[in-house]
Amino acid sequence: MTDRFALVPASYVYLLRDGVGGTEVLLQQRGPVPYMPGHWAAAAAGHVERGETAYDAARREALEELGVTDVALEFAFTMQRTQHAEAIEERVDWFFTARTWTGEPRVVEPEKCTGLGWFPLDALPSPVVPHEAHALAHLSSGVGYLTFGWDRPAG
């Protein structure tokens, strides 16, 4: 047995637009999937594949899940997270925003997503995947690194 743990990388894309009450974010409601079914989450997100950069993964996920291309990605921050008191598997997530893209976002994978919706950043639907609620709360903070799942602050 080794003392090393697994590190799972993922990219998240929050499409943003100006709404009547301020900035709105496009979220998907997760369908009958193993992780957090029925919760609201980034409209496009997924694992970074072998040989891919986090940016490439974000663009691929936007196409696969929303049918949009030419996504003008802006790096927001990185989050390191765990679900275990003794970290045996950790995740590193890259969060991106975009205000321009080509195509109309739509549900491309109906077996994984039951719907899309635009929501004001200060009035999100419920429930939101917990680490994503944390991410959305810090989206405009300018913080480059967040943690989630530990009982102690980053630093």
C-alpha positions as CSV (number, residue, x, y, z in Angstrom):
1,M,0.0,0.0,0.0
2,T,1.2,3.5,-0.8
3,D,0.9,6.7,1.2
4,R,-0.1,8.6,-2.0
5,F,-3.7,9.6,-2.7
6,A,-5.6,10.1,-5.9
7,L,-6.0,13.6,-7.2
8,V,-9.0,14.0,-9.6
9,P,-9.0,17.1,-11.8
10,A,-12.1,18.8,-13.2
11,S,-13.1,22.0,-15.0
12,Y,-16.3,24.1,-14.5
13,V,-17.8,26.7,-16.8
14,Y,-20.2,29.3,-15.5
15,L,-21.8,31.2,-18.4
16,L,-22.7,34.7,-17.2
17,R,-24.9,37.4,-18.5
18,D,-26.3,40.8,-17.4
19,G,-29.8,40.5,-16.0
20,V,-32.3,43.0,-14.7
21,G,-31.1,42.6,-11.1
22,G,-27.4,42.1,-11.9
23,T,-25.2,39.2,-13.1
24,E,-27.0,36.0,-13.8
25,V,-25.4,32.5,-14.1
26,L,-26.6,29.6,-16.2
27,L,-27.0,26.4,-14.1
28,Q,-28.2,22.9,-14.9
29,Q,-30.4,20.7,-12.7
30,R,-28.7,17.4,-12.4
31,G,-30.7,14.4,-13.6
32,P,-30.8,10.8,-12.4
33,V,-27.0,10.6,-11.9
34,P,-25.1,9.1,-9.1
35,Y,-23.6,12.3,-7.7
36,M,-26.1,14.9,-6.3
37,P,-29.2,14.1,-8.4
38,G,-31.7,17.0,-8.5
39,H,-29.1,19.6,-7.4
40,W,-28.2,22.7,-9.4
41,A,-24.7,22.9,-10.7
42,A,-22.5,24.5,-13.4
43,A,-24.2,24.2,-16.7
44,A,-20.9,22.6,-18.1
45,A,-18.4,20.7,-16.0
46,G,-16.4,17.5,-16.1
47,H,-13.2,15.7,-15.6
48,V,-10.0,16.8,-17.3
49,E,-9.0,13.9,-19.6
50,R,-5.5,12.6,-20.1
51,G,-3.5,15.0,-22.3
52,E,-6.0,17.8,-21.8
53,T,-5.4,21.2,-20.2
54,A,-8.1,22.5,-17.8
55,Y,-9.0,25.1,-20.5
56,D,-9.4,22.4,-23.2
57,A,-11.6,20.4,-20.8
58,A,-13.8,23.4,-20.1
59,R,-14.2,24.1,-23.9
60,R,-15.0,20.4,-24.5
61,E,-17.5,20.2,-21.7
62,A,-19.3,23.4,-22.9
63,L,-19.7,21.8,-26.4
64,E,-20.7,18.3,-25.0
65,E,-23.2,19.6,-22.4
66,L,-24.5,22.9,-23.9
67,G,-23.7,22.7,-27.6
68,V,-21.8,26.0,-27.5
69,T,-18.4,26.8,-29.1
70,D,-16.0,29.7,-29.1
71,V,-16.4,30.1,-25.3
72,A,-14.3,33.1,-24.2
73,L,-13.0,31.6,-20.9
74,E,-11.9,33.7,-18.1
75,F,-10.0,31.9,-15.3
76,A,-11.8,32.5,-11.9
77,F,-9.9,30.4,-9.4
78,T,-8.8,26.9,-8.4
79,M,-10.5,24.9,-5.6
80,Q,-8.8,22.0,-3.7
81,R,-11.4,19.8,-2.0
82,T,-11.9,16.5,-0.1
83,Q,-14.8,14.6,1.3
84,H,-12.8,12.7,3.9
85,A,-11.4,13.6,7.3
86,E,-8.3,11.6,6.3
87,A,-7.8,12.7,2.7
88,I,-7.5,9.6,0.6
89,E,-8.9,11.2,-2.5
90,E,-8.8,14.9,-3.3
91,R,-10.0,16.9,-6.1
92,V,-8.7,20.0,-7.8
93,D,-11.2,22.0,-9.7
94,W,-10.6,24.9,-12.1
95,F,-13.4,27.4,-12.4
96,F,-14.0,29.5,-15.4
97,T,-16.5,32.1,-16.4
98,A,-17.5,33.3,-19.9
99,R,-19.7,36.1,-21.1
100,T,-19.4,35.3,-24.8
101,W,-19.8,32.1,-26.8
102,T,-21.3,30.9,-30.1
103,G,-24.6,29.1,-30.1
104,E,-27.6,29.0,-27.8
105,P,-27.0,26.9,-24.7
106,R,-29.3,23.9,-24.6
107,V,-29.5,20.5,-22.9
108,V,-27.4,18.2,-25.0
109,E,-27.4,15.2,-22.5
110,P,-31.0,14.9,-21.3
111,E,-30.1,11.6,-19.5
112,K,-27.8,13.7,-17.2
113,C,-29.6,17.0,-17.0
114,T,-33.3,17.8,-16.4
115,G,-33.1,21.5,-17.3
116,L,-31.2,24.7,-17.5
117,G,-31.9,28.1,-15.9
118,W,-30.5,31.6,-15.6
119,F,-30.3,32.8,-12.0
120,P,-29.1,35.9,-10.3
121,L,-25.9,35.3,-8.4
122,D,-27.5,36.6,-5.3
123,A,-30.7,34.4,-5.7
124,L,-29.6,30.9,-6.5
125,P,-32.0,28.0,-6.7
126,S,-32.0,25.2,-4.1
127,P,-30.4,22.9,-3.6
128,V,-27.0,23.7,-5.2
129,V,-24.1,21.2,-5.1
130,P,-22.4,22.3,-1.8
131,H,-18.8,22.9,-3.2
132,E,-20.3,24.8,-6.1
133,A,-22.4,27.0,-3.8
134,H,-19.1,27.8,-2.1
135,A,-17.5,28.5,-5.5
136,L,-20.4,30.7,-6.6
137,A,-20.3,32.7,-3.3
138,H,-16.6,33.5,-4.2
139,L,-17.0,34.0,-7.9
140,S,-16.3,37.7,-7.9
141,S,-13.9,37.7,-4.9
142,G,-10.7,37.8,-6.8
143,V,-9.4,35.0,-4.6
144,G,-7.2,32.6,-6.7
145,Y,-7.4,29.6,-4.4
146,L,-10.2,28.1,-2.4
147,T,-10.5,24.9,-0.3
148,F,-13.6,22.9,0.6
149,G,-14.1,19.9,2.8
150,W,-11.5,20.6,5.4
151,D,-12.4,21.8,8.9
152,R,-9.6,24.4,8.8
153,P,-9.1,27.4,6.6
154,A,-6.6,27.5,3.6
155,G,-3.2,28.8,4.1
